Amino acid sequence: MTRLTDLTTDALKALAGDLEREYGLYRGNRLALDLTRGKPAADQLDLSNGLDDTIGGNYIASDGTDTRNYGQIRGIPEARALGAEIMGVPAANVICWGNSSLALMYLCVELLMTDGIWGDGRRWGAGGAPKVLTPVPGYDRHFTLSDRLGLGMVNVPITDHGPDLHAVRELVSDPDIKGIWCVPKYSNPTGCIYSDATVAAIAELPSVAAADDFVVLWDNAYAVHDFSFPRQPLADVLALAGAAGTADHVLIFSSTSKITHASAGLGFVAASPAVLNVIEARLNVSSVGPDKVSQLRHARFLGGRLEAHMAGHAALLRPKFELVENVLSRELGELDIATWSKPEGGYFVSLDTRPGLAGEVGRLAKEAGLAITPPGATFPYGNDQEDRNLRIAPTFASLDDLKTAMEVFVLCVKLATVRKELSHR
Ligand SMILES: Cc1ncc(COP(=O)(O)O)c(C=O)c1O
């Protein structure tokens, strides 16, 4: 095989014929494959079934709290310690709340809009046209959340080391730019890890930004989701913010969603002591306390064995990501018609087609019975101006289904590209 551009027109036509035939066969097979959402597979969920055995009639937390009762808005000490271990921050900076980090992000951004998090009147909704920086490609739910809460979005390209700092520094000179979304480790979807220099620069941003209420929204969803160990390090944003005098302007989020049971886990938010007080007061308005029995189950189940537990996930996920990489490099590598990420952890692979083809690949895949994350979803408003980014979520499918799904996927990429190339010749 050679690069697509080096093929003669006759060779290209012959290749197109082969691809059309193969595609026709798949389309006749009435497949029902799904590579859309980053969900853990059932065998991953099974790793945490031991959660149910941890209570055994003993509901008392380490500080004597009866976890069955109301109270403890910040969470029980051992659950906060678990969040601290996951996020790499002191336990005193952590609130453990609910079952979802996304819900905490919503609550905090809403709080930023309506009241602010400093108790001094500064709030994003006070006037102007508040906006957040959205590194792209990125996580679609950050975009939906921002839009829903009235925030505009300004895209920043993401590099292998995190958001393009040059672009970020220029954009924060606009006082309407109020924050930045960051997925600093195994970013969704590119899988990159922010470099130390990037983390340090982002920690300093609130002091550089024109807005005096600028906030770093640090969604560390994949903090411990490595495929090999020891874990890849990530610089400590809270400590760096402390040194830069910006600690009151950093909100860190995480959860156990992809550690234990995805919708029956624990959410975490970490912040400076002053900001934590404001968040706690807000939580106290809407609830008399979180589910501390779930907190206790998690702390007992994962306490002292978080890495061993994550190694169990890695053993199940590594073969799936290897399969994706193998199929992509075998089928697309030499043709030189796409680029893609090779993550060492997390939940996604990001692939760029040639410009103008992602939507067509999605359409071809759908017709062949393969659902992929809608093209454009990795950009705010679904608008990938170059129409080239596709997100592959390999975790939920069985290895067998994943193999077929990837064969259909690369076929669609090849077919769309070859058809386009032929139309130019
Ligand atoms: C970057 C990122 N943040 C947050 C979430 C959702 O987290 P949670 O289940 O804790 O709400 C996801 C899920 O895919 C994600 O990819």
The ligand as an ORCA input file, in Angstrom:
! r2SCAN-3c Opt
* xyz 0 1
  C     -14.153     14.838     30.776
  C     -15.334     14.263     31.478
  N     -15.828     14.862     32.563
  C     -16.895     14.379     33.218
  C     -17.533     13.241     32.783
  C     -18.737     12.756     33.527
  O     -18.398     12.520     34.831
  P     -19.452     12.140     35.950
  O     -19.938     10.787     35.652
  O     -18.644     12.206     37.190
  O     -20.556     13.167     35.934
  C     -17.069     12.583     31.648
  C     -17.750     11.386     31.139
  O     -17.557     10.949     30.039
  C     -15.932     13.108     30.982
  O     -15.431     12.522     29.882
*
